[in-house]
Amino acid sequence: MVAGVRYEGRAAVIARYARAGQVVFLVRDRANTHSRNAIEVRLKNGMQIGYVPEEDAGRLAPHLDTGCRHAAEITIILDKGRAPIPVVDARVYGNAATIPGAVTEDEVLGNAR
């Protein structure tokens, strides 16, 4: 479940743009003052819908930091509470993986490494 969905207008972004089955991207938030492992969850249009929960981010951040590829998608959006909460299935692969659809953080951000 994506964390932080009730802050900074993310609930409205989720309600308007996010759908089950949609591809999303993981991007490290290295400037985050609350977590040294923070990983944003972004839609294809670049809008942020929240963060990877801290427990999972602690395991994923080192892999993303070394340029590992990832593929992620929204499996369902829980919408019975105060804010819609996307549930994301994310897979992280080795740097040299050639998995269709898997991307690096640099590719998401449009950076060349």
C-alpha positions in Angstrom: 0.0 0.0 0.0 1.4 3.4 -1.0 2.1 5.6 2.1 1.5 9.3 2.5 -1.5 9.5 0.2 -3.4 12.0 2.4 -0.7 14.7 2.1 0.1 17.5 -0.4 -3.0 16.9 -2.6 -2.1 13.3 -3.5 -5.5 12.0 -2.8 -7.0 14.2 -5.5 -4.2 13.1 -7.9 -5.0 9.5 -7.2 -8.7 10.0 -7.7 -8.2 11.8 -11.0 -5.3 10.0 -12.6 -4.6 6.6 -11.0 -6.2 3.4 -12.2 -5.7 -0.3 -11.4 -3.4 -1.9 -14.0 -1.5 1.4 -14.5 2.3 1.4 -14.7 4.0 3.5 -12.0 7.6 4.3 -11.3 9.9 4.4 -8.3 12.1 7.4 -7.8 14.4 7.9 -4.8 13.8 11.1 -2.7 17.3 11.5 -1.5 16.6 15.0 0.0 13.8 13.6 2.2 14.3 14.8 5.8 12.1 12.1 7.3 13.7 9.0 5.7 17.1 8.3 4.2 15.4 5.5 2.2 12.5 7.5 0.8 11.2 6.3 -2.5 8.4 8.2 -4.3 5.8 6.4 -6.3 5.0 8.3 -9.5 2.5 8.0 -12.3 3.6 8.0 -15.9 2.7 11.8 -16.1 5.3 12.4 -13.4 2.8 13.2 -10.6 3.6 11.7 -7.2 1.0 9.6 -5.5 2.9 8.8 -2.3 5.8 6.8 -1.0 6.9 3.2 -0.7 6.3 2.3 3.0 9.4 2.7 5.1 9.9 -1.0 5.8 9.9 -1.8 2.1 11.9 1.3 1.2 14.7 0.2 3.5 15.1 -3.0 1.5 14.6 -1.4 -2.0 16.6 1.9 -1.7 20.1 0.3 -1.9 19.1 -1.5 -5.1 17.7 1.6 -6.7 20.8 3.5 -5.6 23.0 1.1 -7.6 21.0 1.5 -10.8 18.9 -1.6 -10.6 15.9 -1.8 -13.0 12.3 -1.9 -11.7 8.8 -2.5 -13.0 5.7 -1.6 -11.0 2.0 -1.3 -11.4 -1.1 -0.4 -9.4 -3.0 -3.7 -8.7 -6.0 -2.1 -6.9 -7.0 1.2 -5.4 -8.6 0.9 -1.9 -11.3 3.6 -1.8 -13.4 2.9 1.3 -11.4 5.1 3.7 -10.6 8.8 4.0 -8.4 8.8 1.0 -7.9 6.3 -1.9 -4.9 4.1 -1.3 -3.2 2.5 -4.3 -1.7 -1.0 -3.8 1.5 -1.4 -6.0 3.2 -4.5 -7.1 6.9 -3.6 -7.7 9.7 -5.9 -8.9 13.4 -4.9 -8.8 15.9 -6.6 -11.1 19.6 -6.5 -11.5 21.3 -3.7 -13.4 21.9 -5.7 -16.5 18.4 -7.2 -16.6 16.6 -7.0 -20.0 13.0 -7.4 -18.7 10.5 -5.7 -21.0 9.1 -2.6 -19.3 11.7 -2.5 -16.5 13.4 0.9 -16.1 16.1 2.5 -14.1 15.5 5.6 -12.0 17.6 7.6 -14.5 15.4 6.5 -17.3 12.3 7.6 -15.4 13.9 11.0 -14.8 15.3 11.3 -18.3 18.9 11.3 -17.1 21.8 9.6 -18.8 24.1 7.7 -16.5 
